[in-house]
Amino acid sequence: MIQVEFTSEFHPGWNKIAGVSVTGKNVRIDIGEYFFRYENPSWLVCDWTGVRDELLNAIETEATAVEQMALDHIREHGRTTDDPGDVLKIAEETTSFLFRDELLSEPGLVQLGVKARHLRMLREVGTLMALNRVELSGKISNVGPAWMFPVACKVVYGLEETEARLVDELYHGTWFDERRRVEAVKANAALGGKLVHGCQSQVDMRGGAVVPFGVDLTEFRRELRHFGDDWIERVEACDR
């Protein structure tokens, strides 16, 4: 059983997801019920305070790309933990930065009709997504309903298809803004890697994951093509 107390309350709709029990700020996850796979319960992380203080303000140069800066930070400060609660707390800090409410005034988000509730969804689902794991070989070793987060959002928050696709685009596209993309590259170092989309070329609700630099993306995509539809159906079944 995974138990963690977050700094903010989680939406009670998470109780619809198999294996998840939410009471205010307290979240309990039954490993056997929640995960579709749980083969390697260890994670590479960096403490958020270090990412915040040392990496977020670092400036890309013609000699060092932002991705290299993130990788160097992980090499220097990364640590392996087998405590999922530790991972979730770091993920909460990471997503609280990436999807902070102060960004709602940005013109692009105003035009898209993005509201505070959408950012809350991204914070919550992004936090639980941190428990997923992809090996360097590309094998997906840990995966639960939050991986397919657009579908999970339909179940948890009662979204229609159009709104779920909006959330999907917000997560993957970093709002189609280079400054936001750079922020995301740096912030995701706290979770030990880089964001890779499950969707390829089109929005198909396959979510994504923060994976290690150097991952075999060919095997990753093969696995997701093979198992993705089944995982989506299992998340959808939580709402029946």
C-alpha positions as CSV (number, residue, x, y, z in Angstrom):
1,M,0.0,0.0,0.0
2,I,1.3,3.5,-0.9
3,Q,0.2,6.3,1.4
4,V,1.0,10.0,1.1
5,E,-0.3,13.3,2.4
6,F,-0.1,16.0,-0.2
7,T,0.0,19.8,0.4
8,S,-3.3,20.3,-1.5
9,E,-6.5,18.3,-1.6
10,F,-7.0,15.8,-4.4
11,H,-10.3,15.7,-6.3
12,P,-12.6,13.0,-4.8
13,G,-13.2,11.7,-8.3
14,W,-10.0,9.8,-8.0
15,N,-11.9,7.3,-5.9
16,K,-13.4,6.0,-9.1
17,I,-10.0,4.7,-10.2
18,A,-9.4,1.1,-9.1
19,G,-7.0,1.0,-6.2
20,V,-7.1,4.7,-5.3
21,S,-8.6,6.1,-2.1
22,V,-8.7,9.8,-1.6
23,T,-9.7,11.7,1.5
24,G,-8.8,15.4,1.3
25,K,-5.0,15.6,1.1
26,N,-4.5,11.9,1.9
27,V,-4.1,9.5,-1.0
28,R,-3.8,5.7,-0.7
29,I,-2.9,3.5,-3.6
30,D,-3.4,-0.3,-3.5
31,I,-0.5,-1.5,-5.6
32,G,-2.2,-4.8,-6.7
33,E,-5.4,-3.1,-7.8
34,Y,-4.0,0.1,-9.3
35,F,-1.1,-0.9,-11.5
36,F,-1.3,-2.8,-14.8
37,R,2.4,-3.5,-14.4
38,Y,4.6,-3.0,-11.3
39,E,7.9,-4.7,-12.1
40,N,10.5,-2.3,-10.9
41,P,9.5,-0.2,-7.8
42,S,12.5,2.1,-7.9
43,W,12.8,5.5,-9.4
44,L,15.6,8.0,-10.3
45,V,14.8,11.4,-8.8
46,C,16.5,14.7,-7.9
47,D,15.4,16.7,-5.0
48,W,13.1,19.6,-6.1
49,T,14.9,22.2,-4.1
50,G,18.1,21.6,-6.0
51,V,16.3,21.7,-9.4
52,R,14.5,24.9,-8.3
53,D,17.6,26.7,-7.0
54,E,20.3,25.5,-9.4
55,L,18.6,24.4,-12.7
56,L,15.5,26.5,-13.3
57,N,17.6,29.8,-13.6
58,A,20.4,28.3,-15.6
59,I,20.7,29.8,-19.1
60,E,21.2,27.8,-22.3
61,T,24.3,28.8,-24.3
62,E,25.6,28.1,-27.7
63,A,27.9,25.5,-26.1
64,T,25.4,23.8,-23.8
65,A,21.8,23.0,-24.7
66,V,19.1,23.0,-22.0
67,E,18.7,19.2,-22.4
68,Q,22.4,18.8,-21.6
69,M,22.0,21.0,-18.6
70,A,19.2,18.8,-17.4
71,L,21.1,15.6,-18.0
72,D,24.2,17.0,-16.2
73,H,22.1,17.9,-13.2
74,I,20.6,14.4,-13.1
75,R,24.1,12.8,-13.3
76,E,25.4,15.0,-10.4
77,H,22.4,15.0,-8.1
78,G,20.2,12.0,-9.1
79,R,19.5,9.4,-6.5
80,T,17.5,6.1,-6.6
81,T,14.6,5.7,-4.3
82,D,12.3,2.7,-3.6
83,D,9.9,4.9,-1.7
84,P,6.9,5.8,-3.9
85,G,5.8,8.4,-1.4
86,D,9.1,10.2,-1.9
87,V,8.5,10.1,-5.7
88,L,5.0,11.5,-5.3
89,K,6.1,14.3,-3.1
90,I,8.8,15.4,-5.6
91,A,6.3,15.1,-8.4
92,E,3.8,17.3,-6.6
93,E,6.4,20.0,-6.3
94,T,7.3,19.6,-9.9
95,T,3.8,19.7,-11.3
96,S,2.9,22.6,-8.9
97,F,5.5,24.6,-10.7
98,L,4.8,23.5,-14.2
99,F,1.0,24.1,-14.0
100,R,0.8,27.0,-11.6
101,D,-2.3,29.2,-11.6
102,E,-0.3,32.4,-12.3
103,L,0.1,31.2,-15.9
104,L,-3.6,31.4,-16.5
105,S,-3.2,35.1,-17.6
106,E,-1.0,34.1,-20.6
107,P,-2.7,35.1,-23.8
108,G,-2.5,31.6,-25.4
109,L,-4.3,30.0,-22.4
110,V,-6.9,32.7,-22.3
111,Q,-7.6,32.1,-26.0
112,L,-7.9,28.3,-25.5
113,G,-10.3,28.8,-22.6
114,V,-8.0,27.2,-20.1
115,K,-9.3,27.5,-16.5
116,A,-7.9,26.8,-13.1
117,R,-9.6,23.4,-13.0
118,H,-7.6,22.3,-16.0
119,L,-4.3,23.1,-14.3
120,R,-5.5,21.3,-11.2
121,M,-6.1,18.2,-13.3
122,L,-2.7,18.4,-14.8
123,R,-1.1,18.8,-11.4
124,E,-2.9,15.8,-9.9
125,V,-2.6,13.5,-12.8
126,G,1.0,14.5,-13.5
127,T,1.8,13.7,-9.9
128,L,0.5,10.2,-10.1
129,M,2.1,9.7,-13.5
130,A,5.5,9.9,-11.8
131,L,5.0,6.3,-10.5
132,N,5.2,5.0,-14.0
133,R,8.6,3.8,-15.2
134,V,10.3,3.1,-18.5
135,E,13.6,1.2,-18.6
136,L,16.6,2.3,-20.8
137,S,15.7,-0.7,-23.0
138,G,12.3,1.0,-23.7
139,K,10.3,-1.6,-21.7
140,I,7.5,-0.1,-19.8
141,S,8.0,-1.7,-16.3
142,N,5.5,0.3,-14.2
143,V,2.2,1.6,-15.5
144,G,-1.1,2.6,-14.0
145,P,-4.2,4.4,-15.1
146,A,-2.7,7.8,-14.8
147,W,-0.4,7.0,-17.7
148,M,-3.5,7.3,-20.0
149,F,-4.2,10.6,-18.3
150,P,-6.7,12.1,-20.8
151,V,-8.9,9.0,-20.4
152,A,-8.3,9.1,-16.6
153,C,-9.4,12.8,-16.6
154,K,-12.6,11.8,-18.3
155,V,-13.3,9.3,-15.5
156,V,-12.1,11.4,-12.6
157,Y,-13.4,14.8,-13.5
158,G,-16.3,13.9,-15.8
159,L,-14.8,15.5,-18.9
160,E,-16.3,15.3,-22.4
161,E,-14.0,14.2,-25.2
162,T,-13.3,17.8,-26.4
163,E,-12.2,19.0,-22.9
164,A,-10.1,15.8,-22.4
165,R,-8.3,16.5,-25.7
166,L,-7.6,20.1,-24.5
167,V,-5.9,18.7,-21.3
168,D,-3.9,16.3,-23.5
169,E,-2.6,19.1,-25.7
170,L,-1.8,21.3,-22.7
171,Y,0.3,18.5,-21.2
172,H,2.2,17.5,-24.3
173,G,2.5,20.8,-26.1
174,T,3.8,22.8,-23.2
175,W,1.3,25.4,-24.6
176,F,3.3,25.6,-27.9
177,D,5.7,28.1,-26.3
178,E,9.5,27.7,-26.3
179,R,9.9,29.3,-22.9
180,R,7.4,26.8,-21.4
181,R,9.2,23.9,-23.2
182,V,12.5,25.0,-21.6
183,E,10.9,25.2,-18.2
184,A,9.5,21.7,-18.6
185,V,12.8,20.2,-19.7
186,K,14.5,21.7,-16.6
187,A,11.6,20.8,-14.2
188,N,11.3,17.2,-15.3
189,A,14.9,16.6,-14.3
190,A,13.5,16.3,-10.8
191,L,11.7,13.1,-12.0
192,G,14.9,11.8,-13.5
193,G,14.5,12.3,-17.2
194,K,12.6,13.9,-20.1
195,L,8.9,13.9,-21.2
196,V,8.1,11.6,-24.1
197,H,4.6,11.6,-25.6
198,G,2.7,8.4,-26.0
199,C,0.7,10.1,-28.8
200,Q,2.6,10.4,-32.0
201,S,1.6,12.8,-34.8
202,Q,-2.0,12.9,-33.5
203,V,-3.9,13.1,-30.2
204,D,-4.9,9.5,-29.4
205,M,-5.1,9.6,-25.6
206,R,-2.0,7.4,-25.0
207,G,-0.6,9.7,-22.4
208,G,3.2,9.7,-21.9
209,A,5.9,9.4,-19.3
210,V,9.0,11.0,-18.0
211,V,11.7,8.6,-19.2
212,P,15.5,8.4,-18.8
213,F,17.7,10.1,-21.3
214,G,19.0,7.5,-23.8
215,V,15.9,5.4,-23.7
216,D,15.2,3.1,-26.6
217,L,12.2,4.9,-28.1
218,T,11.6,2.2,-30.8
219,E,10.9,-0.4,-28.1
220,F,8.9,2.1,-26.0
221,R,6.6,2.8,-28.9
222,R,6.3,-0.9,-29.8
223,E,5.2,-1.7,-26.3
224,L,2.7,1.2,-26.2
225,R,1.2,0.2,-29.6
226,H,0.8,-3.4,-28.4
227,F,-0.7,-2.7,-24.9
228,G,-2.0,0.8,-25.1
229,D,-5.6,0.0,-26.3
230,D,-6.0,-2.6,-23.5
231,W,-4.8,-0.1,-20.9
232,I,-7.1,2.6,-22.2
233,E,-10.1,0.2,-22.0
234,R,-9.2,-0.7,-18.4
235,V,-9.2,3.0,-17.4
236,E,-12.5,3.6,-19.2
237,A,-14.0,0.6,-17.3
238,C,-13.5,2.4,-14.0
239,D,-16.4,4.7,-15.0
240,R,-18.9,1.9,-15.7
